[in-house]
Amino acid sequence: MLAPPGDPVPKVLPGSRRLAGLIWRSGAEATGAQRSLRISDLAPLADADRVFVNLQWGDVEDELARFESETGQAIIFDPDIDPLGDMDAVAAQIAALDLVITAANTAAHISGSLGMETWVLVPDPPDWRWRSLGEGSPWYPSVKLCRQKSRGDWSQVVAELARRI
């Protein structure tokens, strides 16, 4: 059913599932490992009533297949989007989502700059961009910072996300 002229079309139609983009790694040479998770760390999110969309850059098809095999939750993957060569397509894909859950990487900045609801997984210690305290970002009002409680342990952060989602 179409909305009457002038009425905004709801992003989520009754009975539909919301779309959430997932990014679990950072490719930053110096700090990427500290900011990254394994896709299996996100398994607690699989029970959510969401459709997940892969926003992770690089060759991830094996990881996505393993995640689906282990959780029963498929993650949509669009091989036609080249995140390193077509930023317009990446921005359009992100803008079509309801939520982005991301490691602290470039996607957090793209999503935040688009005003999208974004949950950034912030490591301990955080990068200077995400400051050391608080859940908000001074640059992106739509971003919520989800902080590690102890270095290298993402389990508490993901458990909190699973509760929220």
C-alpha positions, -999 to +999 in steps of 0.1 A: +000+000+000+014+034-009+013+063+014-009+093+005+009+121-013+029+142+011+030+115+038+064+101+045+068+064+035+078+044+066+112+027+064+099-003+081+066-017+070+044-036+094+055-072+096+089-065+080+123-069+096+147-040+100+180-039+081+213-037+100+247-035+084+276-053+100+314-044+099+337-063+121+372-054+111+394-024+106+421-024+080+442+003+097+478-008+095+489+003+130+457-002+151+434-024+130+439-056+150+429-038+182+398-024+166+387-057+150+365-086+160+360-120+145+326-124+128+319-153+152+321-127+180+288-113+166+270-146+168+248-134+198+232-109+174+219-137+151+188-142+173+177-106+166+147-100+144+169-082+118+181-088+083+219-083+084+238-068+054+275-072+050+293-039+048+327-055+056+353-047+029+375-074+014+371-111+007+346-122+033+325-148+015+340-177+035+334-159+068+298-152+059+292-188+050+307-200+082+286-175+102+254-188+085+264-224+091+271-218+128+242-195+136+215-202+110+215-165+102+224-155+066+241-121+060+231-105+027+262-099+005+261-077-026+293-085-046+285-057-071+294-030-045+331-021-045+337-004-012+372+007-022+363+019-057+327+033-055+320+053-023+287+065-038+274+029-039+287+023-003+270+055+009+237+045-009+239+010+007+244+024+042+216+050+037+192+022+029+197+006+063+180+012+096+212+006+117+249+001+112+270-019+137+307-013+130+342-017+142+359+017+146+368+022+110+359+043+079+324+029+077+316+045+111+325+079+097+305+074+065+275+062+084+278+089+110+282+116+084+250+104+067+231+107+100+224+070+102+219+053+135+253+038+141+267+017+169+305+019+169+324-008+187+352+011+205+383-008+218+401-002+251+420+020+249+400+040+223+414+059+194+415+097+200+385+102+177+362+084+201+375+100+232+379+081+264+345+085+280+309+087+270+285+071+246+281+100+222+303+113+194+311+151+192+311+148+154+281+126+147+249+129+168+235+097+154+265+076+166+264+056+198+298+045+211+298+009+225+330+006+246+351-024+255+352-029+293+386-047+292+412-048+264+406-075+238+372-087+252+343-079+229+319-103+247+303-077+270+299-052+242+282-077+219+260-090+247+248-054+253+242-049+216+222-081+215+200-068+243+195-035+226+188-048+192 
